[in-house]
Every structure is written in C-alpha cells, then in structure tokens.
Amino acid sequence: NRPTVSLVTQAYETGVKLTQTAMADLEKQFHRLPGLEKWFVEITPQAA
C-alpha cells in the first residue's frame, strides 16, 4: 500500500497557529520517536 503524494503549489501564511484543541486532534495521529519527540514525527493517515 503506497501513500498518495501531491505537490503543494500555494504559499502558506506565516504566523498561523492551531488552537490547542485542533493540535490535540492531530496529535492522535502522530507517533513520536522517544528521545527525538520534537523532531521525529510519523503521521498515521486517516482511513478514507
């Protein structure tokens, strides 16, 4: 099973931050490597 990859061509705004609730929802999909939690994040995709 291969991931779907797409090129992002639009520019993102700087300084935009997620709410704590929105970030908590995303964190449920993250798997962090112990000792490198801040830098190593594997994201589990949501089921279609």
C-alpha positions in Angstrom: 0.0 0.0 0.0 1.6 3.2 -1.2 0.8 6.7 0.1 -0.8 9.3 -2.1 1.5 12.2 -2.7 0.6 15.6 -4.2 2.6 18.7 -4.9 1.6 21.8 -3.0 1.9 24.9 -5.1 0.3 27.5 -2.9 2.1 29.6 -0.3 1.2 29.2 3.3 0.7 32.2 5.6 3.3 32.7 8.3 2.5 33.0 11.9 -0.7 30.9 11.8 -1.1 28.7 14.8 -3.6 25.9 15.6 -5.8 26.0 18.7 -4.9 23.6 21.4 -8.0 21.6 20.6 -7.1 21.3 16.9 -3.5 20.3 17.8 -4.7 17.7 20.2 -6.8 16.1 17.5 -3.8 16.0 15.2 -1.5 14.6 17.9 -3.7 11.5 18.0 -2.3 10.6 14.5 1.3 11.3 15.4 3.9 8.7 16.5 7.0 10.3 18.0 10.4 8.6 18.4 11.4 8.6 22.0 14.3 11.0 22.6 13.5 12.9 19.4 9.9 13.8 20.0 10.3 17.4 18.8 11.9 16.5 15.5 10.8 13.0 14.5 7.1 12.6 13.8 5.5 9.8 11.8 1.9 10.7 10.8 -0.7 7.9 10.5 -3.1 8.7 7.7 -6.9 8.7 8.4 -9.0 5.9 6.9 -10.8 7.1 3.7 
